[in-house]
Amino acid sequence: MTETAAPAVASSASAVAATPAAEPAAPAPIAEAAAQAVLSQYTAAYANGDIRTLMRLFTRDATNNRGNRDAIAYDYQELFSGSESREIQLRTTGWLANGTTATVLAKYEAKVKRPGRWLPSTSRGDIRFDLAYENGALRIKAILHD
């Protein structure tokens, strides 16, 4: 009985050794719905003046028109602390996915109500979001606007 069991164990051990190790799965291509979900989180955090939630949407090496992640955090903190309310509307005008990165082009309209002012100021223009995966989550790698 022992003789028949030993070859079975030996052959299963050699079968395990012969099996190639599974390669880690590559991130899935970015779907437009996933990109739009990130932009919805962005507009909500912007309107709420929530700097922590907003900055969690950016990669560690994110950039904007002025610089790196520190410049992004500074700009939004200045905006949030100097305003009573904010709103930003995005209208997507273009979408490009390239493997594990994507770019969303949009028109924006931002309204910012400053203390002591009756009406909010409005700005409009074009904005570009470059998106990429970081630690398994889709995040904003670059934000550029005119």
C-alpha positions in Angstrom: 0.0 0.0 0.0 2.8 2.4 0.8 4.4 1.7 -2.6 1.4 2.8 -4.6 0.9 5.9 -2.5 4.5 7.1 -2.8 4.5 7.4 -6.7 1.2 9.3 -6.6 2.7 11.9 -4.2 5.9 12.1 -6.2 4.0 12.6 -9.4 1.8 15.4 -8.0 4.8 17.1 -6.6 6.5 17.0 -10.0 3.3 18.3 -11.6 3.2 21.3 -9.3 6.9 22.0 -10.0 6.3 21.8 -13.7 3.4 24.2 -13.6 4.5 27.8 -14.5 3.9 30.5 -11.9 0.9 32.6 -12.7 1.8 36.1 -13.9 0.1 39.0 -12.1 -2.9 40.3 -14.0 -2.5 43.5 -15.8 -4.9 46.3 -14.9 -8.0 46.3 -17.2 -8.3 49.0 -19.8 -10.0 52.1 -18.5 -13.7 52.1 -19.3 -15.4 55.4 -20.0 -17.9 54.8 -17.1 -15.0 54.4 -14.7 -13.4 57.7 -15.9 -16.8 59.4 -15.6 -17.1 58.1 -12.0 -13.7 59.7 -11.1 -14.9 63.0 -12.6 -18.2 62.8 -10.6 -16.2 62.3 -7.4 -14.0 65.3 -8.4 -17.0 67.6 -9.0 -18.6 66.5 -5.7 -15.4 67.1 -3.7 -14.9 70.5 -5.5 -18.4 71.6 -4.6 -18.1 70.4 -1.0 -14.7 72.2 -0.6 -13.3 68.8 0.6 -9.6 69.0 0.1 -8.8 65.5 1.5 -11.3 63.7 -0.7 -10.2 65.8 -3.7 -6.5 65.1 -3.2 -7.2 61.3 -2.8 -8.3 61.4 -6.5 -4.8 62.4 -7.7 -1.8 60.2 -8.2 1.3 60.8 -6.1 3.1 62.3 -9.2 0.1 64.3 -10.4 0.6 67.6 -12.2 -1.4 70.7 -13.1 -0.7 73.9 -15.1 1.5 75.2 -12.2 3.4 72.2 -11.0 3.2 69.0 -9.0 0.9 67.6 -6.4 1.9 70.2 -3.8 0.8 73.0 -6.3 -2.5 71.2 -6.9 -3.2 71.0 -3.1 -2.2 74.6 -2.6 -4.4 75.9 -5.4 -7.5 74.0 -4.2 -6.9 74.8 -0.5 -6.7 78.5 -1.4 -9.9 78.3 -3.5 -11.8 76.4 -0.8 -10.7 78.5 2.1 -11.5 81.8 0.2 -14.9 80.9 -0.9 -18.4 80.3 0.6 -19.6 77.9 -2.1 -18.3 76.4 -5.4 -19.8 74.5 -8.3 -18.1 73.0 -11.4 -19.9 71.5 -14.3 -18.1 69.3 -16.8 -19.3 68.5 -20.3 -17.2 65.8 -21.9 -16.1 66.7 -25.4 -13.6 63.9 -26.1 -12.5 60.6 -24.7 -9.3 58.6 -25.5 -8.3 55.4 -23.8 -4.9 53.9 -24.5 -4.5 50.7 -22.5 -4.2 51.6 -18.8 -4.3 55.3 -19.3 -7.1 57.6 -20.6 -7.7 61.3 -21.4 -11.0 63.1 -20.9 -11.4 66.4 -22.6 -14.2 68.6 -21.4 -15.7 72.1 -21.3 -16.1 73.4 -17.7 -18.1 76.1 -16.1 -17.1 77.0 -12.5 -19.0 79.2 -10.2 -17.4 80.5 -7.0 -19.1 82.6 -4.4 -16.6 84.7 -2.4 -17.5 86.1 1.1 -19.0 89.6 0.9 -20.1 89.2 -2.7 -23.7 89.0 -3.8 -23.2 86.9 -6.9 -20.7 84.1 -7.7 -18.0 84.7 -10.3 -18.2 82.4 -13.3 -15.4 81.1 -15.4 -15.5 78.8 -18.4 -13.0 77.0 -20.6 -11.5 73.8 -21.6 -10.1 71.2 -19.2 -8.1 68.0 -19.7 -7.9 65.1 -17.2 -5.3 62.4 -17.8 -6.2 59.3 -15.8 -4.1 56.3 -14.8 -4.2 53.5 -12.3 -2.3 53.8 -9.0 -2.4 51.0 -6.4 -5.3 49.5 -8.3 -7.5 52.6 -8.2 -8.2 55.0 -11.1 -6.8 58.4 -10.3 -6.1 61.8 -12.0 -2.5 62.0 -13.2 -2.7 65.4 -14.7 -5.3 68.2 -14.8 -4.8 71.0 -17.3 -7.1 73.9 -18.0 -7.2 77.2 -19.9 
